[in-house]
Amino acid sequence: MNSIPVGVLMGSSSDWDTMQHAVQILQDFGVAHEARVVSAHRMPDDMFAYAETAADRGLKAIIAGAGGAAHLPGMLAAKTVVPVLGVPVASKHLSGVDSLHSIVQMPKGIPVATFAIGAAGAANAALFAVALLASHDPALRQKLEDFRAQQTAAARAMTLPA
């Protein structure tokens, strides 16, 4: 069985500017992961094989970026029972709104958790994956609780100009 619990997929290398934020969070938490380019449009057989073998390989979550009107998160979700966390990647022409719509408008029965457009969405998708894993890993849960406490302390320490 694979000891990599999270897959980070993107449709092209140009999505890396956004998806690297998910990878950074996973690294910060010490969560093993794999990052790959698997295009739903250019590599459909590879994408189907990835999705169909995800559970058997031990994946617990797949973070998938969609740029433009790409369908990677939804197509993965249609072919696996592993939770798919969709990240809309900002596009040149519609600022990622097209990406958001391609993920959030999945038909009933094909669930994809959908996050904010861009870097914040990628980071939050990774934090969501960490939370999923932490429900069965007390050490990871403690790291997540510490992270949240640090965020709260930082927010409380913020001062506004007089």
Residue frames as a rotation matrix with the C-alpha (Angstrom) as fourth column:
MET 1
0.582 0.813 0.000 0.00
0.813 -0.582 0.000 0.00
0.000 0.000 -1.000 0.00
ASN 2
-0.042 -0.524 0.851 1.15
0.508 -0.745 -0.433 3.50
0.861 0.413 0.298 -0.85
SER 3
-0.146 -0.054 -0.988 2.18
0.968 -0.214 -0.132 5.70
-0.204 -0.975 0.084 2.07
ILE 4
-0.990 -0.106 0.088 1.22
0.127 -0.949 0.289 8.84
0.053 0.297 0.953 0.15
PRO 5
-0.439 0.885 -0.153 -2.19
0.711 0.238 -0.662 9.97
-0.550 -0.400 -0.733 1.38
VAL 6
0.417 0.594 -0.688 -2.70
0.090 -0.780 -0.619 13.10
-0.904 0.196 -0.379 -0.77
GLY 7
-0.231 -0.411 0.882 -2.47
0.947 0.111 0.300 13.62
-0.222 0.905 0.364 -4.49
VAL 8
0.085 0.194 -0.977 -2.14
-0.029 -0.980 -0.197 17.13
-0.996 0.045 -0.078 -5.94
LEU 9
-0.231 -0.075 0.970 -3.14
0.882 0.405 0.242 17.22
-0.411 0.911 -0.027 -9.59
MET 10
-0.014 0.223 -0.975 -3.24
-0.251 -0.944 -0.213 19.96
-0.968 0.242 0.070 -12.15
GLY 11
0.778 0.480 0.405 -4.18
0.256 0.347 -0.902 20.04
-0.574 0.806 0.146 -15.79
SER 12
0.659 -0.641 0.393 -1.00
0.403 -0.140 -0.905 21.74
0.635 0.755 0.166 -16.93
SER 13
-0.169 -0.830 -0.531 2.29
0.964 -0.027 -0.266 23.00
0.207 -0.557 0.805 -15.55
SER 14
-0.560 0.003 0.829 0.94
0.102 -0.992 0.073 26.56
0.822 0.125 0.555 -15.78
ASP 15
0.567 0.822 0.058 -1.35
-0.029 -0.050 0.998 25.70
0.823 -0.568 -0.004 -12.84
TRP 16
0.047 -0.641 -0.766 1.71
0.831 0.451 -0.326 25.22
0.554 -0.621 0.554 -10.59
ASP 17
-0.696 -0.317 0.645 1.79
0.020 -0.905 -0.424 28.91
0.718 -0.282 0.636 -9.60
THR 18
0.103 0.825 0.555 -1.50
-0.810 -0.254 0.529 28.27
0.578 -0.504 0.642 -7.78
MET 19
0.780 0.356 -0.514 -1.15
-0.121 0.892 0.435 24.61
0.614 -0.277 0.739 -6.78
GLN 20
-0.237 -0.937 -0.255 2.26
0.274 0.188 -0.943 25.08
0.932 -0.293 0.212 -5.17
HIS 21
-0.395 0.163 0.904 0.43
-0.766 -0.602 -0.226 26.72
0.507 -0.782 0.363 -2.27
ALA 22
0.775 0.632 0.023 -1.31
-0.567 0.679 0.466 23.40
0.279 -0.375 0.884 -1.54
VAL 23
0.503 -0.667 -0.549 1.99
0.372 0.741 -0.559 21.56
0.780 0.077 0.621 -1.71
GLN 24
-0.440 -0.705 0.557 3.62
-0.197 -0.529 -0.825 24.06
0.876 -0.473 0.094 0.66
ILE 25
0.151 0.577 0.803 0.90
-0.957 -0.120 0.266 23.53
0.249 -0.808 0.533 3.30
LEU 26
0.927 0.190 -0.325 1.23
-0.150 0.978 0.143 19.75
0.345 -0.084 0.935 3.00
GLN 27
0.087 -0.974 -0.207 5.00
0.363 0.225 -0.904 20.05
0.928 0.004 0.373 3.40
ASP 28
-0.355 -0.193 0.915 4.58
-0.611 -0.692 -0.383 22.36
0.707 -0.695 0.128 6.41
PHE 29
0.426 0.620 0.659 2.44
-0.904 0.313 0.291 19.71
-0.026 -0.720 0.693 8.10
GLY 30
-0.568 -0.749 0.343 4.73
-0.716 0.654 0.245 16.85
-0.407 -0.106 -0.907 7.09
VAL 31
0.392 0.786 0.478 2.02
-0.281 0.597 -0.752 15.20
-0.876 0.160 0.455 4.98
ALA 32
-0.666 -0.615 0.423 3.36
0.159 0.437 0.885 12.95
-0.729 0.656 -0.194 2.25
HIS 33
0.486 0.807 -0.335 1.96
-0.169 -0.289 -0.942 13.83
-0.858 0.514 -0.004 -1.16
GLU 34
-0.420 -0.539 0.730 2.52
0.745 0.254 0.617 13.52
-0.518 0.803 0.295 -4.86
ALA 35
0.175 0.422 -0.889 2.14
-0.257 -0.852 -0.456 16.35
-0.950 0.308 -0.041 -7.36
ARG 36
-0.554 -0.297 0.777 1.45
0.577 0.536 0.616 15.60
-0.600 0.790 -0.126 -11.01
VAL 37
-0.484 0.445 -0.754 0.19
-0.765 -0.633 0.117 17.07
-0.425 0.633 0.647 -14.23
VAL 38
-0.774 0.375 0.510 -2.71
0.485 0.869 0.097 14.95
-0.407 0.322 -0.855 -15.46
SER 39
-0.802 0.438 -0.405 -4.83
-0.553 -0.801 0.229 16.75
-0.224 0.408 0.885 -18.01
ALA 40
-0.154 0.851 0.503 -8.48
0.006 0.509 -0.860 15.69
-0.988 -0.130 -0.084 -18.30
HIS 41
0.721 0.491 -0.488 -8.47
-0.404 -0.274 -0.873 16.85
-0.562 0.827 0.001 -21.91
ARG 42
0.297 -0.702 -0.648 -5.02
-0.922 -0.033 -0.387 15.87
0.250 0.712 -0.657 -23.15
MET 43
-0.752 -0.612 -0.244 -4.43
-0.482 0.764 -0.429 12.74
0.449 -0.205 -0.870 -21.05
PRO 44
0.156 0.926 0.343 -7.87
-0.929 0.019 0.370 11.29
0.336 -0.376 0.863 -20.31
ASP 45
0.552 0.023 -0.833 -6.65
0.010 0.999 0.035 7.68
0.834 -0.028 0.552 -20.06
ASP 46
-0.549 -0.807 -0.217 -3.97
0.330 0.030 -0.944 8.70
0.768 -0.589 0.250 -17.53
MET 47
-0.622 0.383 0.683 -6.53
-0.693 -0.675 -0.253 10.73
0.364 -0.631 0.685 -15.59
PHE 48
0.502 0.846 -0.180 -8.99
-0.684 0.516 0.515 7.82
0.529 -0.136 0.838 -15.46
ALA 49
0.246 -0.490 -0.836 -6.24
0.340 0.851 -0.399 5.40
0.908 -0.186 0.376 -14.39
TYR 50
-0.779 -0.537 0.324 -5.16
-0.057 -0.455 -0.889 7.79
0.625 -0.710 0.324 -11.63
ALA 51
-0.278 0.770 0.574 -8.71
-0.925 -0.376 0.057 8.13
0.260 -0.515 0.817 -10.31
GLU 52
0.590 0.608 -0.532 -9.60
-0.510 0.791 0.338 4.46
0.626 0.072 0.776 -10.61
THR 53
0.180 -0.607 -0.774 -6.50
0.500 0.734 -0.459 3.34
0.847 -0.304 0.436 -8.66
ALA 54
-0.167 -0.299 0.940 -6.48
-0.446 -0.827 -0.342 6.16
0.879 -0.476 0.005 -6.08
ALA 55
0.594 0.472 0.651 -8.23
-0.782 0.151 0.604 4.29
0.186 -0.869 0.459 -3.26
ASP 56
0.947 -0.250 -0.201 -6.23
0.258 0.966 0.014 1.08
0.191 -0.065 0.979 -3.76
ARG 57
0.074 -0.973 0.218 -3.01
0.474 -0.158 -0.866 3.10
0.877 0.168 0.449 -3.71
GLY 58
-0.169 -0.110 -0.979 -3.95
0.985 0.027 -0.173 4.55
0.046 -0.994 0.104 -0.31
LEU 59
-0.817 -0.071 0.572 -4.87
0.147 -0.985 0.089 8.08
0.557 0.157 0.816 -1.30
LYS 60
-0.445 0.655 -0.611 -7.20
0.835 0.057 -0.548 9.71
-0.324 -0.754 -0.572 1.22
ALA 61
0.512 0.572 -0.641 -7.76
0.226 -0.809 -0.542 12.97
-0.829 0.132 -0.543 -0.69
ILE 62
-0.219 -0.511 0.831 -7.07
0.974 -0.056 0.222 14.43
-0.066 0.858 0.509 -4.12
ILE 63
0.153 0.162 -0.975 -6.54
0.151 -0.979 -0.139 18.16
-0.977 -0.126 -0.174 -4.51
ALA 64
-0.189 -0.140 0.972 -7.24
0.942 0.253 0.219 19.01
-0.276 0.957 0.084 -8.14
GLY 65
-0.417 -0.036 -0.908 -6.78
-0.013 -0.999 0.046 22.35
-0.909 0.031 0.416 -9.85
ALA 66
0.147 0.500 0.854 -8.89
0.937 0.207 -0.282 23.44
-0.318 0.841 -0.438 -12.79
GLY 67
-0.600 -0.369 -0.710 -7.77
0.103 -0.915 0.390 26.30
-0.793 0.161 0.587 -14.99
GLY 68
-0.840 0.405 -0.362 -10.14
-0.501 -0.319 0.805 27.85
0.210 0.857 0.470 -17.49
ALA 69
0.222 0.965 0.137 -13.22
-0.974 0.214 0.069 25.74
0.037 -0.149 0.988 -17.96
ALA 70
-0.582 -0.558 -0.592 -11.26
-0.536 0.810 -0.237 22.54
0.612 0.179 -0.770 -17.30
HIS 71
0.467 0.884 -0.011 -13.00
-0.673 0.364 0.643 19.55
0.573 -0.293 0.766 -15.81
LEU 72
-0.419 -0.759 -0.498 -10.25
-0.266 0.627 -0.732 17.74
0.868 -0.174 -0.465 -13.91
PRO 73
-0.829 0.073 0.555 -11.82
-0.548 0.095 -0.831 17.82
-0.113 -0.993 -0.039 -10.41
GLY 74
0.130 0.987 0.100 -15.24
-0.897 0.160 -0.411 16.69
-0.422 -0.037 0.906 -11.62
MET 75
0.427 -0.024 -0.904 -13.90
-0.645 0.693 -0.323 13.97
0.634 0.721 0.281 -13.89
LEU 76
-0.704 -0.693 -0.153 -11.74
-0.329 0.510 -0.795 12.61
0.630 -0.509 -0.587 -11.07
ALA 77
-0.632 0.514 0.580 -14.71
-0.675 0.002 -0.738 12.64
-0.380 -0.858 0.346 -8.70
ALA 78
0.389 0.820 -0.419 -16.77
-0.921 0.332 -0.204 10.70
-0.028 0.465 0.885 -11.23
LYS 79
0.417 -0.313 -0.853 -14.20
-0.354 0.808 -0.470 7.91
0.837 0.498 0.227 -11.24
THR 80
-0.604 -0.646 -0.467 -13.17
0.216 0.431 -0.876 7.55
0.767 -0.630 -0.121 -7.57
VAL 81
0.574 0.748 -0.334 -14.65
0.530 -0.028 0.848 7.45
0.624 -0.663 -0.412 -4.08
VAL 82
-0.326 -0.747 -0.579 -11.63
0.943 -0.297 -0.148 9.31
-0.061 -0.594 0.802 -2.69
PRO 83
0.569 0.569 -0.594 -12.67
0.557 -0.798 -0.230 12.86
-0.605 -0.200 -0.771 -1.72
VAL 84
-0.170 -0.547 0.820 -11.78
0.940 -0.340 -0.032 15.39
0.296 0.765 0.572 -4.42
LEU 85
0.260 0.120 -0.958 -11.01
0.576 -0.816 0.054 18.94
-0.775 -0.566 -0.282 -3.37
GLY 86
0.326 -0.028 0.945 -11.35
0.929 -0.177 -0.325 21.33
0.176 0.984 -0.032 -6.31
VAL 87
-0.087 -0.446 -0.891 -9.24
0.460 -0.811 0.361 24.47
-0.884 -0.378 0.276 -6.66
PRO 88
0.842 0.362 0.401 -10.23
0.525 -0.371 -0.766 27.00
-0.128 0.855 -0.502 -9.32
VAL 89
-0.265 -0.959 -0.096 -7.12
0.793 -0.274 0.544 28.38
-0.548 0.068 0.834 -11.00
ALA 90
0.290 0.370 -0.882 -7.39
-0.055 -0.914 -0.402 31.98
-0.955 0.165 -0.244 -12.16
SER 91
0.145 -0.164 0.976 -7.54
0.944 0.317 -0.087 32.33
-0.295 0.934 0.201 -15.92
LYS 92
-0.830 -0.555 0.053 -6.46
0.532 -0.762 0.369 35.23
-0.165 0.335 0.928 -18.09
HIS 93
-0.739 0.529 0.418 -9.87
0.122 -0.505 0.854 36.14
0.663 0.682 0.309 -19.40
LEU 94
0.278 0.956 0.100 -12.36
-0.037 -0.093 0.995 35.45
0.960 -0.280 0.010 -16.64
SER 95
-0.210 -0.493 0.844 -10.13
-0.793 -0.419 -0.442 35.65
0.572 -0.763 -0.303 -13.54
GLY 96
-0.967 -0.251 -0.028 -10.99
-0.200 0.827 -0.526 32.11
0.155 -0.503 -0.850 -12.49
VAL 97
-0.285 0.937 0.204 -14.77
-0.782 -0.105 -0.614 32.47
-0.554 -0.334 0.762 -12.45
ASP 98
0.306 0.342 -0.889 -14.97
-0.845 0.528 -0.087 29.99
0.439 0.777 0.450 -15.35
SER 99
-0.592 -0.608 -0.529 -12.81
-0.237 0.759 -0.607 27.59
0.770 -0.234 -0.593 -13.34
LEU 100
-0.846 0.338 0.412 -15.02
-0.441 -0.010 -0.898 28.02
-0.299 -0.941 0.157 -10.29
HIS 101
0.122 0.970 -0.210 -18.15
-0.938 0.043 -0.343 27.28
-0.324 0.239 0.915 -12.30
SER 102
0.047 -0.141 -0.989 -16.60
-0.658 0.740 -0.137 24.19
0.751 0.657 -0.058 -13.89
ILE 103
-0.855 -0.413 -0.314 -16.04
-0.034 0.648 -0.761 22.74
0.518 -0.640 -0.568 -10.42
VAL 104
-0.850 0.483 0.209 -19.05
-0.336 -0.193 -0.922 23.91
-0.405 -0.854 0.326 -8.43
GLN 105
-0.024 0.908 -0.417 -21.68
-0.976 -0.112 -0.189 22.93
-0.218 0.403 0.889 -11.03
MET 106
-0.929 -0.313 -0.196 -21.25
-0.346 0.924 0.162 19.17
0.130 0.218 -0.967 -10.71
PRO 107
-0.094 0.947 -0.308 -24.37
-0.477 0.229 0.849 17.04
0.874 0.227 0.430 -11.12
LYS 108
0.424 0.367 0.828 -26.04
-0.905 0.214 0.368 15.45
-0.042 -0.905 0.423 -8.12
GLY 109
0.977 -0.032 0.210 -24.09
-0.001 0.988 0.153 12.39
-0.213 -0.150 0.966 -7.05
ILE 110
0.344 -0.916 0.204 -20.64
0.753 0.139 -0.643 13.64
0.561 0.375 0.738 -8.12
PRO 111
0.956 0.098 -0.275 -19.44
0.264 -0.695 0.668 15.62
-0.126 -0.712 -0.691 -5.10
VAL 112
-0.022 -0.960 0.278 -16.43
0.760 -0.197 -0.620 17.91
0.650 0.197 0.734 -5.34
ALA 113
0.446 0.050 -0.894 -15.50
0.732 -0.594 0.332 20.15
-0.515 -0.803 -0.302 -2.42
THR 114
0.339 -0.247 0.908 -14.87
0.736 -0.532 -0.419 23.56
0.587 0.810 0.002 -3.97
PHE 115
0.076 -0.459 -0.885 -12.53
0.856 -0.425 0.294 26.20
-0.511 -0.780 0.361 -2.63
ALA 116
0.603 0.132 -0.787 -11.73
-0.032 -0.982 -0.189 29.84
-0.797 0.139 -0.588 -3.39
ILE 117
0.930 -0.289 0.228 -10.10
0.237 -0.003 -0.971 30.88
0.282 0.957 0.066 -6.64
GLY 118
0.472 -0.839 0.269 -6.31
-0.372 -0.466 -0.803 30.91
0.799 0.279 -0.532 -6.61
ALA 119
-0.469 -0.871 -0.149 -3.64
-0.188 0.263 -0.946 30.60
0.863 -0.416 -0.287 -3.93
ALA 120
-0.522 0.331 0.786 -6.01
-0.852 -0.150 -0.502 30.95
-0.049 -0.932 0.360 -0.96
GLY 121
0.593 0.794 -0.133 -8.17
-0.805 0.591 -0.057 28.15
0.033 0.141 0.989 -2.33
ALA 122
0.309 -0.570 -0.761 -5.16
-0.178 0.751 -0.635 25.89
0.934 0.332 0.131 -2.87
ALA 123
-0.738 -0.593 0.322 -3.91
-0.383 -0.025 -0.923 26.51
0.556 -0.805 -0.209 0.67
ASN 124
-0.236 0.731 0.640 -7.37
-0.942 -0.010 -0.336 25.92
-0.240 -0.682 0.691 2.14
ALA 125
0.653 0.412 -0.636 -7.83
-0.601 0.792 -0.104 22.72
0.461 0.450 0.765 0.11
ALA 126
-0.205 -0.811 -0.549 -4.58
-0.048 0.568 -0.822 21.44
0.978 -0.142 -0.155 1.60
LEU 127
-0.783 -0.022 0.622 -5.70
-0.604 -0.211 -0.768 22.45
0.148 -0.977 0.152 5.11
PHE 128
0.315 0.945 0.092 -8.95
-0.948 0.318 -0.015 20.59
-0.043 -0.083 0.996 4.48
ALA 129
0.458 -0.242 -0.855 -6.97
-0.239 0.893 -0.381 17.50
0.857 0.378 0.351 3.43
VAL 130
-0.687 -0.723 0.074 -4.88
-0.207 0.097 -0.974 17.84
0.697 -0.684 -0.216 6.60
ALA 131
-0.400 0.624 0.671 -8.10
-0.909 -0.178 -0.377 18.03
-0.116 -0.761 0.639 8.65
LEU 132
0.613 0.608 -0.505 -9.41
-0.690 0.723 0.033 14.87
0.385 0.328 0.863 6.97
LEU 133
0.075 -0.693 -0.717 -6.22
0.051 0.721 -0.691 13.02
0.996 0.015 0.090 7.82
ALA 134
-0.726 -0.414 0.550 -6.06
-0.440 -0.334 -0.833 14.51
0.529 -0.847 0.060 11.32
SER 135
0.257 0.894 0.367 -9.38
-0.925 0.117 0.362 12.90
0.281 -0.432 0.857 12.23
HIS 136
0.959 0.045 -0.281 -7.44
0.000 0.988 0.157 9.59
0.285 -0.151 0.947 12.43
ASP 137
0.110 -0.988 -0.108 -4.00
0.697 0.154 -0.701 10.89
0.709 0.002 0.705 13.43
PRO 138
0.767 0.283 -0.575 -3.64
0.637 -0.443 0.631 12.51
-0.076 -0.850 -0.520 16.88
ALA 139
-0.179 -0.906 -0.384 -0.17
0.707 -0.390 0.590 13.94
-0.684 -0.166 0.711 16.15
LEU 140
-0.713 -0.013 0.701 -1.38
0.619 -0.480 0.621 15.60
0.329 0.877 0.350 12.96
ARG 141
0.389 0.917 0.088 -4.45
0.700 -0.357 0.619 16.86
0.599 -0.179 -0.781 14.79
GLN 142
0.464 -0.296 -0.835 -2.20
0.710 -0.440 0.550 18.51
-0.530 -0.848 0.006 17.37
LYS 143
-0.678 -0.721 0.142 -0.19
0.637 -0.480 0.603 20.19
-0.367 0.499 0.785 14.59
LEU 144
-0.364 0.633 0.683 -3.44
0.608 -0.394 0.689 21.49
0.706 0.666 -0.241 13.09
GLU 145
0.666 0.597 -0.448 -4.66
0.717 -0.346 0.605 22.75
0.207 -0.724 -0.658 16.48
ASP 146
0.002 -0.764 -0.645 -1.31
0.697 -0.462 0.549 24.50
-0.717 -0.451 0.531 17.02
PHE 147
-0.756 -0.236 0.611 -1.52
0.644 -0.436 0.628 26.07
0.118 0.868 0.482 13.55
ARG 148
0.139 0.907 0.398 -5.02
0.630 -0.391 0.671 27.39
0.764 0.158 -0.626 14.26
ALA 149
0.635 0.038 -0.772 -3.91
0.729 -0.361 0.582 28.74
-0.257 -0.932 -0.257 17.66
GLN 150
-0.464 -0.867 -0.181 -1.01
0.684 -0.481 0.549 30.55
-0.563 0.131 0.816 15.96
GLN 151
-0.531 0.362 0.766 -3.42
0.619 -0.451 0.643 32.08
0.578 0.816 0.016 13.44
THR 152
0.577 0.802 -0.155 -5.66
0.660 -0.345 0.668 33.28
0.482 -0.488 -0.728 16.26
ALA 153
0.314 -0.543 -0.779 -2.72
0.734 -0.382 0.562 34.73
-0.602 -0.748 0.279 18.20
ALA 154
-0.716 -0.610 0.339 -1.47
0.674 -0.481 0.560 36.53
-0.179 0.630 0.756 15.08
ALA 155
-0.139 0.763 0.632 -4.91
0.604 -0.440 0.664 38.01
0.785 0.474 -0.400 14.46
ARG 156
0.740 0.412 -0.531 -5.16
0.666 -0.338 0.665 39.20
0.094 -0.846 -0.525 18.07
ALA 157
0.001 -0.862 -0.506 -1.70
0.742 -0.338 0.578 40.76
-0.670 -0.377 0.640 17.85
MET 158
-0.288 -0.080 0.954 -2.60
0.865 -0.450 0.223 42.88
0.412 0.889 0.199 14.82
THR 159
-0.190 0.224 -0.956 -2.73
0.580 -0.760 -0.294 46.56
-0.792 -0.610 0.014 15.56
LEU 160
0.478 0.428 0.767 -4.30
0.863 -0.394 -0.318 49.26
0.166 0.813 -0.558 13.48
PRO 161
-0.615 -0.694 0.375 -2.62
0.620 -0.719 -0.314 52.60
0.488 0.040 0.872 12.87
ALA 162
-0.326 0.448 -0.833 -3.73
0.765 -0.392 -0.510 55.31
-0.555 -0.804 -0.215 15.23
